Amino acid sequence: MRKKLTIRLMWFAVITGMISFFGLFILAGNGVFGEMPEFEQLENPNTNLATQIISSDGEILGKFYQRWGKHNIAATS
């Protein structure tokens, strides 16, 4: 009896996990968590906007950028 309950609970956990995983992608695709960017925006991001640090009141605190061909990251204020 105990073994049967354990097997049912394991199957329930596996099926619930799979439904949750695929449900997350379905909800994200339908825009429940916000608007998804277009492929063009993902392929060619505006690095000036993508690297800004913005405070809670909307003020720009600084920018991070990486020089091409180098591995150091510089910050400006």
Backbone torsions as a table, in degrees:
resi	resn	phi	psi	omega
1	MET	NA	-42.4	-179.1
2	ARG	-65.7	-39.3	-179.4
3	LYS	-65.8	-39.2	-179.9
4	LYS	-64.7	-41.2	178.4
5	LEU	-64.9	-40.8	179.1
6	THR	-62.9	-43.4	179.4
7	ILE	-64.0	-42.1	178.7
8	ARG	-64.6	-41.6	178.5
9	LEU	-64.9	-38.3	178.3
10	MET	-65.7	-44.0	177.8
11	TRP	-63.7	-39.6	177.7
12	PHE	-61.3	-43.4	179.6
13	ALA	-64.5	-41.7	-179.7
14	VAL	-65.9	-46.5	-178.2
15	ILE	-67.2	-41.2	177.9
16	THR	-63.5	-40.1	178.0
17	GLY	-63.9	-41.9	179.5
18	MET	-66.6	-42.7	178.7
19	ILE	-63.8	-41.4	178.7
20	SER	-64.2	-42.3	-179.2
21	PHE	-62.1	-51.3	-179.7
22	PHE	-70.9	-32.6	177.5
23	GLY	-63.9	-35.9	177.7
24	LEU	-60.8	-44.2	179.1
25	PHE	-68.7	-37.0	178.2
26	ILE	-65.5	-44.1	178.7
27	LEU	-64.5	-42.0	178.7
28	ALA	-65.0	-38.6	178.5
29	GLY	-66.2	-29.3	179.1
30	ASN	-87.3	1.0	175.0
31	GLY	83.7	19.9	-179.3
32	VAL	-66.7	-35.1	-177.5
33	PHE	-94.2	6.9	-178.5
34	GLY	124.6	168.8	-176.9
35	GLU	-73.3	134.9	177.7
36	MET	-86.0	140.9	178.9
37	PRO	-72.2	155.4	176.2
38	GLU	-73.9	161.7	-179.8
39	PHE	-61.7	-36.0	179.3
40	GLU	-63.2	-37.5	178.2
41	GLN	-68.8	-34.2	178.5
42	LEU	-74.2	-35.5	-178.6
43	GLU	-74.9	-34.3	-176.7
44	ASN	-128.2	72.9	-179.1
45	PRO	-73.0	149.0	174.8
46	ASN	-80.7	103.7	-172.7
47	THR	-65.7	-25.5	177.3
48	ASN	-65.9	-36.7	178.6
49	LEU	-83.2	-33.4	-174.9
50	ALA	-71.2	-18.4	-174.2
51	THR	-112.2	8.8	-178.8
52	GLN	-78.2	142.0	172.8
53	ILE	-104.2	116.5	-174.3
54	ILE	-114.7	132.4	179.3
55	SER	-77.7	173.2	-177.4
56	SER	-66.0	-21.9	177.9
57	ASP	-93.1	8.0	175.0
58	GLY	91.6	2.1	-178.9
59	GLU	-83.6	138.2	178.5
60	ILE	-79.2	119.7	-178.3
61	LEU	-87.8	-32.0	-179.6
62	GLY	176.5	-179.1	179.7
63	LYS	-134.9	144.2	172.0
64	PHE	-108.1	140.7	176.6
65	TYR	-149.6	159.3	178.7
66	GLN	-123.6	129.7	177.1
67	ARG	-76.6	135.6	-178.1
68	TRP	-64.4	133.9	178.4
69	GLY	88.0	-2.5	177.6
70	LYS	-123.6	160.3	-176.7
71	HIS	-106.2	-4.4	179.0
72	ASN	-84.2	150.1	179.8
73	ILE	-114.2	126.3	-178.7
74	ALA	-103.1	151.6	177.5
75	ALA	-124.3	139.9	176.9
76	THR	-121.3	154.0	179.2
77	SER	-118.2	NA	NA
